[in-house]
Each structure stands twice: as structure tokens, then as C-alpha cells.
Amino acid sequence: MAARARVNLFRSPWDLELVAQSLLGVCRFDDFQAELGISRQVLAERLKELTAEEIFVRQQYQSRPDRYEYRLTRKGRDLLPVVEEMTEWAQRWRGHTTGNIHPQEVR
């Protein structure tokens, strides 16, 4: 049952990174690109998708040329605990190669 209830929100490995960077205060296209080293085409595609999913909202901050910021919506900000847990998990298991789970490590 639980497996069927999972949502495939992050369709690209970049999606979680974009949300995490946004939680750290990054909101402009060029800043996302500089922080992540992502191609402009992929970044534009991912931001468009995440905006359509209402994770981000696009807000104009300059005209001539038009430039936008991507801000997390309430729905997007609600991902903070998910990002924190995934970060903690990665820190705990980074470099862990044995694959053995010790009972004292399980909460």
C-alpha cells in the first residue's frame, strides 16, 4: 500500500537541488546556474516544470530585458523537512559501503 502512495515529485535529479538551493536563498536563473553548474536549457526546463507543479512561482523583477525570480510557494516551502531529512541521511551514510544495518543505528 505505502509504495503505491509514493509521489514521483522529483522527475529529475536537478529538482531536489533546485529546491534546496532555493531554501538557501537562491532565486535567480543565473544564480541557480552558477551554484549548480547546470546547462541553461536543462535549468529552464526544470524551472518551467517545477513552476507548473506549483513548487515555484515566477516573479518578474526587471524589464528590458525581462528577468524573473523563482520563489518557493507554500507547497515548495513545505518540502523543507524532506530536504533536511535527505541531507541528514546522505551525511549519515556517505561513504558507508558495507551495506550492513546495525540495529542500534535504526530509530
N, C-alpha and C positions, 0 to 999 in steps of 0.2 A: 504493500500500500504506500509506504513512505516514498519509495523510489518513483512511483507514478506521480506523486505530488510535487516533485522537484521541478523547478522552473529553469529553463536554459536562458537566463538573462544575458549572460556574457557570451556572446556568439564569437567573439574574437579575444585573443589574449590581451589585446590592447585595451579592451573595455574596462577591465578592472584597474589597469594602470591609469587610465584617464580619470576614473572616479577617484582613485587615491590621490592623484596629483591635484585634482580639484579640491579635495578635502584639505590639502596643504596650502591652498590659496591660489593655485594656478587657474587662470580663466581665459587667457587669450591664446588664439591659434598658434602664433609664433612661439609663445612660451611653452605650450604643450610640446610643440615640435622640438624645441631646444632641450627640454628636460628629458624627453623620451627617445629622441633620435628617430622618430617615425617619419615615413615619407608623407609629403603633403597630400597626396592622393588618398592614402590609407587613412590619414587623420581626418580629412574632410568626410570620407565615407563613414567612419566610426562616429564622429560627432553628429552627423546627419541621422544616423540610426539611433543613437542614444537620445537625441532630441525627439525623434518620432516616438520613442518608448517613454518619453516624459521623465527621463532621468536628468536631462539638462534642459534648460531654456536658453534660447539665443537672444541676446540683447545688444542692440546697436549702441556703440559708444563713440563712433566717429563717422562722419560722412565726407565724401570726396577725398579719398576713396572710402567706401563703406567698410567699416570694420566692426566686428562683433566680439562679445564676450560670451562664454558658455558658463552659466552658473547652474549649480545643482538645484533641482527642485526639492520640495519636501520629500518626495519619493526617493530622490537621489541621496539626500542627506540621511535618510533612514538606513542607507547602506553602511554608515559609519561602523556599527558593531560588527558587520560582516567583514569589512576590510580589516578592522582591528584583530578579529579572531584569526583571519587568514594570515596576517602578518605575524601574530604570535605563533601560530602553527609552523610557519616557514622558519622562524627563528629557532624554535624548539627542535625541528627535525632537519635543519640544514646540515648536510654532511653526515647525517645518520644513515649508515649503509647496511647495517646488519639485517634490518627488516624484522627483528625480534621486538615484540612489545612486552614490556615488563609490567606486571600487574600494578606495581606501586606507581607507575607513570600514568595509569589510566585514572581519570577522575570518576 
